[in-house]
Amino acid sequence: MGYFSRNKGNEDLELEKFIEQVRSNAEKKDFYLHAVRALLLFIKDFSMDIKEIGSDRFSTQIDDLSEIFITEEKTRSVESIFLQL
């Protein structure tokens, strides 16, 4: 009987570690999403507002990309769209 109780404690510890790792990964994901959006905004603001070089198109693409990062859940979809731009 003592053997089974030790395993249960071990399983509980492993489950707690797993839950903590999932929480940590979710926090990292949220941070990275905010960081990417901020960087996109900085790039957009840094670009020159000159119609001859197509800066309005660039600005629109940055906005679209930022929106994709927010709305798309699947990483492969985001990657595919990102590579097309």
Phi and psi restraints in degrees (range 20) as a CNS / XPLOR table:
assign (resid 1 and name C) (resid 2 and name N)
       (resid 2 and name CA) (resid 2 and name C) 1.0 -60.6 20.0 2
assign (resid 2 and name N) (resid 2 and name CA)
       (resid 2 and name C) (resid 3 and name N) 1.0 -31.2 20.0 2
assign (resid 2 and name C) (resid 3 and name N)
       (resid 3 and name CA) (resid 3 and name C) 1.0 -63.6 20.0 2
assign (resid 3 and name N) (resid 3 and name CA)
       (resid 3 and name C) (resid 4 and name N) 1.0 -44.1 20.0 2
assign (resid 3 and name C) (resid 4 and name N)
       (resid 4 and name CA) (resid 4 and name C) 1.0 -67.2 20.0 2
assign (resid 4 and name N) (resid 4 and name CA)
       (resid 4 and name C) (resid 5 and name N) 1.0 -36.2 20.0 2
assign (resid 4 and name C) (resid 5 and name N)
       (resid 5 and name CA) (resid 5 and name C) 1.0 -69.5 20.0 2
assign (resid 5 and name N) (resid 5 and name CA)
       (resid 5 and name C) (resid 6 and name N) 1.0 -33.9 20.0 2
assign (resid 5 and name C) (resid 6 and name N)
       (resid 6 and name CA) (resid 6 and name C) 1.0 -67.8 20.0 2
assign (resid 6 and name N) (resid 6 and name CA)
       (resid 6 and name C) (resid 7 and name N) 1.0 -39.6 20.0 2
assign (resid 6 and name C) (resid 7 and name N)
       (resid 7 and name CA) (resid 7 and name C) 1.0 -64.6 20.0 2
assign (resid 7 and name N) (resid 7 and name CA)
       (resid 7 and name C) (resid 8 and name N) 1.0 -39.1 20.0 2
assign (resid 7 and name C) (resid 8 and name N)
       (resid 8 and name CA) (resid 8 and name C) 1.0 -62.9 20.0 2
assign (resid 8 and name N) (resid 8 and name CA)
       (resid 8 and name C) (resid 9 and name N) 1.0 -41.5 20.0 2
assign (resid 8 and name C) (resid 9 and name N)
       (resid 9 and name CA) (resid 9 and name C) 1.0 -63.0 20.0 2
assign (resid 9 and name N) (resid 9 and name CA)
       (resid 9 and name C) (resid 10 and name N) 1.0 -39.9 20.0 2
assign (resid 9 and name C) (resid 10 and name N)
       (resid 10 and name CA) (resid 10 and name C) 1.0 -63.8 20.0 2
assign (resid 10 and name N) (resid 10 and name CA)
       (resid 10 and name C) (resid 11 and name N) 1.0 -42.4 20.0 2
assign (resid 10 and name C) (resid 11 and name N)
       (resid 11 and name CA) (resid 11 and name C) 1.0 -65.0 20.0 2
assign (resid 11 and name N) (resid 11 and name CA)
       (resid 11 and name C) (resid 12 and name N) 1.0 -40.2 20.0 2
assign (resid 11 and name C) (resid 12 and name N)
       (resid 12 and name CA) (resid 12 and name C) 1.0 -62.6 20.0 2
assign (resid 12 and name N) (resid 12 and name CA)
       (resid 12 and name C) (resid 13 and name N) 1.0 -41.3 20.0 2
assign (resid 12 and name C) (resid 13 and name N)
       (resid 13 and name CA) (resid 13 and name C) 1.0 -64.5 20.0 2
assign (resid 13 and name N) (resid 13 and name CA)
       (resid 13 and name C) (resid 14 and name N) 1.0 -43.6 20.0 2
assign (resid 13 and name C) (resid 14 and name N)
       (resid 14 and name CA) (resid 14 and name C) 1.0 -64.3 20.0 2
assign (resid 14 and name N) (resid 14 and name CA)
       (resid 14 and name C) (resid 15 and name N) 1.0 -39.6 20.0 2
assign (resid 14 and name C) (resid 15 and name N)
       (resid 15 and name CA) (resid 15 and name C) 1.0 -64.4 20.0 2
assign (resid 15 and name N) (resid 15 and name CA)
       (resid 15 and name C) (resid 16 and name N) 1.0 -41.9 20.0 2
assign (resid 15 and name C) (resid 16 and name N)
       (resid 16 and name CA) (resid 16 and name C) 1.0 -62.7 20.0 2
assign (resid 16 and name N) (resid 16 and name CA)
       (resid 16 and name C) (resid 17 and name N) 1.0 -41.4 20.0 2
assign (resid 16 and name C) (resid 17 and name N)
       (resid 17 and name CA) (resid 17 and name C) 1.0 -62.8 20.0 2
assign (resid 17 and name N) (resid 17 and name CA)
       (resid 17 and name C) (resid 18 and name N) 1.0 -42.8 20.0 2
assign (resid 17 and name C) (resid 18 and name N)
       (resid 18 and name CA) (resid 18 and name C) 1.0 -62.8 20.0 2
assign (resid 18 and name N) (resid 18 and name CA)
       (resid 18 and name C) (resid 19 and name N) 1.0 -45.7 20.0 2
assign (resid 18 and name C) (resid 19 and name N)
       (resid 19 and name CA) (resid 19 and name C) 1.0 -61.3 20.0 2
assign (resid 19 and name N) (resid 19 and name CA)
       (resid 19 and name C) (resid 20 and name N) 1.0 -42.6 20.0 2
assign (resid 19 and name C) (resid 20 and name N)
       (resid 20 and name CA) (resid 20 and name C) 1.0 -64.0 20.0 2
assign (resid 20 and name N) (resid 20 and name CA)
       (resid 20 and name C) (resid 21 and name N) 1.0 -38.8 20.0 2
assign (resid 20 and name C) (resid 21 and name N)
       (resid 21 and name CA) (resid 21 and name C) 1.0 -66.5 20.0 2
assign (resid 21 and name N) (resid 21 and name CA)
       (resid 21 and name C) (resid 22 and name N) 1.0 -40.6 20.0 2
assign (resid 21 and name C) (resid 22 and name N)
       (resid 22 and name CA) (resid 22 and name C) 1.0 -63.4 20.0 2
assign (resid 22 and name N) (resid 22 and name CA)
       (resid 22 and name C) (resid 23 and name N) 1.0 -43.2 20.0 2
assign (resid 22 and name C) (resid 23 and name N)
       (resid 23 and name CA) (resid 23 and name C) 1.0 -62.1 20.0 2
assign (resid 23 and name N) (resid 23 and name CA)
       (resid 23 and name C) (resid 24 and name N) 1.0 -43.7 20.0 2
assign (resid 23 and name C) (resid 24 and name N)
       (resid 24 and name CA) (resid 24 and name C) 1.0 -63.1 20.0 2
assign (resid 24 and name N) (resid 24 and name CA)
       (resid 24 and name C) (resid 25 and name N) 1.0 -42.7 20.0 2
assign (resid 24 and name C) (resid 25 and name N)
       (resid 25 and name CA) (resid 25 and name C) 1.0 -64.2 20.0 2
assign (resid 25 and name N) (resid 25 and name CA)
       (resid 25 and name C) (resid 26 and name N) 1.0 -37.8 20.0 2
assign (resid 25 and name C) (resid 26 and name N)
       (resid 26 and name CA) (resid 26 and name C) 1.0 -65.4 20.0 2
assign (resid 26 and name N) (resid 26 and name CA)
       (resid 26 and name C) (resid 27 and name N) 1.0 -41.4 20.0 2
assign (resid 26 and name C) (resid 27 and name N)
       (resid 27 and name CA) (resid 27 and name C) 1.0 -64.4 20.0 2
assign (resid 27 and name N) (resid 27 and name CA)
       (resid 27 and name C) (resid 28 and name N) 1.0 -41.7 20.0 2
assign (resid 27 and name C) (resid 28 and name N)
       (resid 28 and name CA) (resid 28 and name C) 1.0 -63.2 20.0 2
assign (resid 28 and name N) (resid 28 and name CA)
       (resid 28 and name C) (resid 29 and name N) 1.0 -43.8 20.0 2
assign (resid 28 and name C) (resid 29 and name N)
       (resid 29 and name CA) (resid 29 and name C) 1.0 -58.4 20.0 2
assign (resid 29 and name N) (resid 29 and name CA)
       (resid 29 and name C) (resid 30 and name N) 1.0 -46.2 20.0 2
assign (resid 29 and name C) (resid 30 and name N)
       (resid 30 and name CA) (resid 30 and name C) 1.0 -61.3 20.0 2
assign (resid 30 and name N) (resid 30 and name CA)
       (resid 30 and name C) (resid 31 and name N) 1.0 -43.7 20.0 2
assign (resid 30 and name C) (resid 31 and name N)
       (resid 31 and name CA) (resid 31 and name C) 1.0 -62.5 20.0 2
assign (resid 31 and name N) (resid 31 and name CA)
       (resid 31 and name C) (resid 32 and name N) 1.0 -47.4 20.0 2
assign (resid 31 and name C) (resid 32 and name N)
       (resid 32 and name CA) (resid 32 and name C) 1.0 -62.5 20.0 2
assign (resid 32 and name N) (resid 32 and name CA)
       (resid 32 and name C) (resid 33 and name N) 1.0 -38.1 20.0 2
assign (resid 32 and name C) (resid 33 and name N)
       (resid 33 and name CA) (resid 33 and name C) 1.0 -62.6 20.0 2
assign (resid 33 and name N) (resid 33 and name CA)
       (resid 33 and name C) (resid 34 and name N) 1.0 -45.7 20.0 2
assign (resid 33 and name C) (resid 34 and name N)
       (resid 34 and name CA) (resid 34 and name C) 1.0 -64.4 20.0 2
assign (resid 34 and name N) (resid 34 and name CA)
       (resid 34 and name C) (resid 35 and name N) 1.0 -39.1 20.0 2
assign (resid 34 and name C) (resid 35 and name N)
       (resid 35 and name CA) (resid 35 and name C) 1.0 -65.5 20.0 2
assign (resid 35 and name N) (resid 35 and name CA)
       (resid 35 and name C) (resid 36 and name N) 1.0 -43.6 20.0 2
assign (resid 35 and name C) (resid 36 and name N)
       (resid 36 and name CA) (resid 36 and name C) 1.0 -63.2 20.0 2
assign (resid 36 and name N) (resid 36 and name CA)
       (resid 36 and name C) (resid 37 and name N) 1.0 -43.9 20.0 2
assign (resid 36 and name C) (resid 37 and name N)
       (resid 37 and name CA) (resid 37 and name C) 1.0 -63.6 20.0 2
assign (resid 37 and name N) (resid 37 and name CA)
       (resid 37 and name C) (resid 38 and name N) 1.0 -39.7 20.0 2
assign (resid 37 and name C) (resid 38 and name N)
       (resid 38 and name CA) (resid 38 and name C) 1.0 -64.9 20.0 2
assign (resid 38 and name N) (resid 38 and name CA)
       (resid 38 and name C) (resid 39 and name N) 1.0 -43.4 20.0 2
assign (resid 38 and name C) (resid 39 and name N)
       (resid 39 and name CA) (resid 39 and name C) 1.0 -63.2 20.0 2
assign (resid 39 and name N) (resid 39 and name CA)
       (resid 39 and name C) (resid 40 and name N) 1.0 -40.2 20.0 2
assign (resid 39 and name C) (resid 40 and name N)
       (resid 40 and name CA) (resid 40 and name C) 1.0 -62.8 20.0 2
assign (resid 40 and name N) (resid 40 and name CA)
       (resid 40 and name C) (resid 41 and name N) 1.0 -39.9 20.0 2
assign (resid 40 and name C) (resid 41 and name N)
       (resid 41 and name CA) (resid 41 and name C) 1.0 -64.4 20.0 2
assign (resid 41 and name N) (resid 41 and name CA)
       (resid 41 and name C) (resid 42 and name N) 1.0 -41.8 20.0 2
assign (resid 41 and name C) (resid 42 and name N)
       (resid 42 and name CA) (resid 42 and name C) 1.0 -63.2 20.0 2
assign (resid 42 and name N) (resid 42 and name CA)
       (resid 42 and name C) (resid 43 and name N) 1.0 -41.7 20.0 2
assign (resid 42 and name C) (resid 43 and name N)
       (resid 43 and name CA) (resid 43 and name C) 1.0 -63.1 20.0 2
assign (resid 43 and name N) (resid 43 and name CA)
       (resid 43 and name C) (resid 44 and name N) 1.0 -44.4 20.0 2
assign (resid 43 and name C) (resid 44 and name N)
       (resid 44 and name CA) (resid 44 and name C) 1.0 -61.4 20.0 2
assign (resid 44 and name N) (resid 44 and name CA)
       (resid 44 and name C) (resid 45 and name N) 1.0 -45.7 20.0 2
assign (resid 44 and name C) (resid 45 and name N)
       (resid 45 and name CA) (resid 45 and name C) 1.0 -66.9 20.0 2
assign (resid 45 and name N) (resid 45 and name CA)
       (resid 45 and name C) (resid 46 and name N) 1.0 -29.5 20.0 2
assign (resid 45 and name C) (resid 46 and name N)
       (resid 46 and name CA) (resid 46 and name C) 1.0 -76.8 20.0 2
assign (resid 46 and name N) (resid 46 and name CA)
       (resid 46 and name C) (resid 47 and name N) 1.0 -25.9 20.0 2
assign (resid 46 and name C) (resid 47 and name N)
       (resid 47 and name CA) (resid 47 and name C) 1.0 -66.4 20.0 2
assign (resid 47 and name N) (resid 47 and name CA)
       (resid 47 and name C) (resid 48 and name N) 1.0 148.7 20.0 2
assign (resid 47 and name C) (resid 48 and name N)
       (resid 48 and name CA) (resid 48 and name C) 1.0 -76.3 20.0 2
assign (resid 48 and name N) (resid 48 and name CA)
       (resid 48 and name C) (resid 49 and name N) 1.0 145.9 20.0 2
assign (resid 48 and name C) (resid 49 and name N)
       (resid 49 and name CA) (resid 49 and name C) 1.0 -96.3 20.0 2
assign (resid 49 and name N) (resid 49 and name CA)
       (resid 49 and name C) (resid 50 and name N) 1.0 72.8 20.0 2
assign (resid 49 and name C) (resid 50 and name N)
       (resid 50 and name CA) (resid 50 and name C) 1.0 -124.2 20.0 2
assign (resid 50 and name N) (resid 50 and name CA)
       (resid 50 and name C) (resid 51 and name N) 1.0 117.6 20.0 2
assign (resid 50 and name C) (resid 51 and name N)
       (resid 51 and name CA) (resid 51 and name C) 1.0 -62.7 20.0 2
assign (resid 51 and name N) (resid 51 and name CA)
       (resid 51 and name C) (resid 52 and name N) 1.0 -34.2 20.0 2
assign (resid 51 and name C) (resid 52 and name N)
       (resid 52 and name CA) (resid 52 and name C) 1.0 -62.1 20.0 2
assign (resid 52 and name N) (resid 52 and name CA)
       (resid 52 and name C) (resid 53 and name N) 1.0 -27.8 20.0 2
assign (resid 52 and name C) (resid 53 and name N)
       (resid 53 and name CA) (resid 53 and name C) 1.0 -99.3 20.0 2
assign (resid 53 and name N) (resid 53 and name CA)
       (resid 53 and name C) (resid 54 and name N) 1.0 5.0 20.0 2
assign (resid 53 and name C) (resid 54 and name N)
       (resid 54 and name CA) (resid 54 and name C) 1.0 76.2 20.0 2
assign (resid 54 and name N) (resid 54 and name CA)
       (resid 54 and name C) (resid 55 and name N) 1.0 31.6 20.0 2
assign (resid 54 and name C) (resid 55 and name N)
       (resid 55 and name CA) (resid 55 and name C) 1.0 -66.9 20.0 2
assign (resid 55 and name N) (resid 55 and name CA)
       (resid 55 and name C) (resid 56 and name N) 1.0 -27.5 20.0 2
assign (resid 55 and name C) (resid 56 and name N)
       (resid 56 and name CA) (resid 56 and name C) 1.0 -67.2 20.0 2
assign (resid 56 and name N) (resid 56 and name CA)
       (resid 56 and name C) (resid 57 and name N) 1.0 -37.8 20.0 2
assign (resid 56 and name C) (resid 57 and name N)
       (resid 57 and name CA) (resid 57 and name C) 1.0 -65.4 20.0 2
assign (resid 57 and name N) (resid 57 and name CA)
       (resid 57 and name C) (resid 58 and name N) 1.0 -43.6 20.0 2
assign (resid 57 and name C) (resid 58 and name N)
       (resid 58 and name CA) (resid 58 and name C) 1.0 -59.6 20.0 2
assign (resid 58 and name N) (resid 58 and name CA)
       (resid 58 and name C) (resid 59 and name N) 1.0 -44.6 20.0 2
assign (resid 58 and name C) (resid 59 and name N)
       (resid 59 and name CA) (resid 59 and name C) 1.0 -62.2 20.0 2
assign (resid 59 and name N) (resid 59 and name CA)
       (resid 59 and name C) (resid 60 and name N) 1.0 -41.0 20.0 2
assign (resid 59 and name C) (resid 60 and name N)
       (resid 60 and name CA) (resid 60 and name C) 1.0 -64.9 20.0 2
assign (resid 60 and name N) (resid 60 and name CA)
       (resid 60 and name C) (resid 61 and name N) 1.0 -40.8 20.0 2
assign (resid 60 and name C) (resid 61 and name N)
       (resid 61 and name CA) (resid 61 and name C) 1.0 -64.5 20.0 2
assign (resid 61 and name N) (resid 61 and name CA)
       (resid 61 and name C) (resid 62 and name N) 1.0 -39.1 20.0 2
assign (resid 61 and name C) (resid 62 and name N)
       (resid 62 and name CA) (resid 62 and name C) 1.0 -63.9 20.0 2
assign (resid 62 and name N) (resid 62 and name CA)
       (resid 62 and name C) (resid 63 and name N) 1.0 -43.5 20.0 2
assign (resid 62 and name C) (resid 63 and name N)
       (resid 63 and name CA) (resid 63 and name C) 1.0 -61.6 20.0 2
assign (resid 63 and name N) (resid 63 and name CA)
       (resid 63 and name C) (resid 64 and name N) 1.0 -43.6 20.0 2
assign (resid 63 and name C) (resid 64 and name N)
       (resid 64 and name CA) (resid 64 and name C) 1.0 -62.8 20.0 2
assign (resid 64 and name N) (resid 64 and name CA)
       (resid 64 and name C) (resid 65 and name N) 1.0 -43.5 20.0 2
assign (resid 64 and name C) (resid 65 and name N)
       (resid 65 and name CA) (resid 65 and name C) 1.0 -63.5 20.0 2
assign (resid 65 and name N) (resid 65 and name CA)
       (resid 65 and name C) (resid 66 and name N) 1.0 -42.5 20.0 2
assign (resid 65 and name C) (resid 66 and name N)
       (resid 66 and name CA) (resid 66 and name C) 1.0 -61.0 20.0 2
assign (resid 66 and name N) (resid 66 and name CA)
       (resid 66 and name C) (resid 67 and name N) 1.0 -42.1 20.0 2
assign (resid 66 and name C) (resid 67 and name N)
       (resid 67 and name CA) (resid 67 and name C) 1.0 -64.4 20.0 2
assign (resid 67 and name N) (resid 67 and name CA)
       (resid 67 and name C) (resid 68 and name N) 1.0 -38.6 20.0 2
assign (resid 67 and name C) (resid 68 and name N)
       (resid 68 and name CA) (resid 68 and name C) 1.0 -63.0 20.0 2
assign (resid 68 and name N) (resid 68 and name CA)
       (resid 68 and name C) (resid 69 and name N) 1.0 -42.8 20.0 2
assign (resid 68 and name C) (resid 69 and name N)
       (resid 69 and name CA) (resid 69 and name C) 1.0 -60.8 20.0 2
assign (resid 69 and name N) (resid 69 and name CA)
       (resid 69 and name C) (resid 70 and name N) 1.0 -33.5 20.0 2
assign (resid 69 and name C) (resid 70 and name N)
       (resid 70 and name CA) (resid 70 and name C) 1.0 -76.4 20.0 2
assign (resid 70 and name N) (resid 70 and name CA)
       (resid 70 and name C) (resid 71 and name N) 1.0 -45.6 20.0 2
assign (resid 70 and name C) (resid 71 and name N)
       (resid 71 and name CA) (resid 71 and name C) 1.0 -89.6 20.0 2
assign (resid 71 and name N) (resid 71 and name CA)
       (resid 71 and name C) (resid 72 and name N) 1.0 -32.7 20.0 2
assign (resid 71 and name C) (resid 72 and name N)
       (resid 72 and name CA) (resid 72 and name C) 1.0 -79.9 20.0 2
assign (resid 72 and name N) (resid 72 and name CA)
       (resid 72 and name C) (resid 73 and name N) 1.0 129.8 20.0 2
assign (resid 72 and name C) (resid 73 and name N)
       (resid 73 and name CA) (resid 73 and name C) 1.0 -89.4 20.0 2
assign (resid 73 and name N) (resid 73 and name CA)
       (resid 73 and name C) (resid 74 and name N) 1.0 -33.0 20.0 2
assign (resid 73 and name C) (resid 74 and name N)
       (resid 74 and name CA) (resid 74 and name C) 1.0 -88.3 20.0 2
assign (resid 74 and name N) (resid 74 and name CA)
       (resid 74 and name C) (resid 75 and name N) 1.0 126.9 20.0 2
assign (resid 74 and name C) (resid 75 and name N)
       (resid 75 and name CA) (resid 75 and name C) 1.0 -61.7 20.0 2
assign (resid 75 and name N) (resid 75 and name CA)
       (resid 75 and name C) (resid 76 and name N) 1.0 -40.4 20.0 2
assign (resid 75 and name C) (resid 76 and name N)
       (resid 76 and name CA) (resid 76 and name C) 1.0 -63.3 20.0 2
assign (resid 76 and name N) (resid 76 and name CA)
       (resid 76 and name C) (resid 77 and name N) 1.0 -35.9 20.0 2
assign (resid 76 and name C) (resid 77 and name N)
       (resid 77 and name CA) (resid 77 and name C) 1.0 -66.0 20.0 2
assign (resid 77 and name N) (resid 77 and name CA)
       (resid 77 and name C) (resid 78 and name N) 1.0 -43.6 20.0 2
assign (resid 77 and name C) (resid 78 and name N)
       (resid 78 and name CA) (resid 78 and name C) 1.0 -62.7 20.0 2
assign (resid 78 and name N) (resid 78 and name CA)
       (resid 78 and name C) (resid 79 and name N) 1.0 -43.7 20.0 2
assign (resid 78 and name C) (resid 79 and name N)
       (resid 79 and name CA) (resid 79 and name C) 1.0 -61.2 20.0 2
assign (resid 79 and name N) (resid 79 and name CA)
       (resid 79 and name C) (resid 80 and name N) 1.0 -45.4 20.0 2
assign (resid 79 and name C) (resid 80 and name N)
       (resid 80 and name CA) (resid 80 and name C) 1.0 -61.3 20.0 2
assign (resid 80 and name N) (resid 80 and name CA)
       (resid 80 and name C) (resid 81 and name N) 1.0 -46.3 20.0 2
assign (resid 80 and name C) (resid 81 and name N)
       (resid 81 and name CA) (resid 81 and name C) 1.0 -65.5 20.0 2
assign (resid 81 and name N) (resid 81 and name CA)
       (resid 81 and name C) (resid 82 and name N) 1.0 -41.2 20.0 2
assign (resid 81 and name C) (resid 82 and name N)
       (resid 82 and name CA) (resid 82 and name C) 1.0 -60.5 20.0 2
assign (resid 82 and name N) (resid 82 and name CA)
       (resid 82 and name C) (resid 83 and name N) 1.0 -42.2 20.0 2
assign (resid 82 and name C) (resid 83 and name N)
       (resid 83 and name CA) (resid 83 and name C) 1.0 -70.4 20.0 2
assign (resid 83 and name N) (resid 83 and name CA)
       (resid 83 and name C) (resid 84 and name N) 1.0 -24.0 20.0 2
assign (resid 83 and name C) (resid 84 and name N)
       (resid 84 and name CA) (resid 84 and name C) 1.0 -77.8 20.0 2
assign (resid 84 and name N) (resid 84 and name CA)
       (resid 84 and name C) (resid 85 and name N) 1.0 -24.8 20.0 2
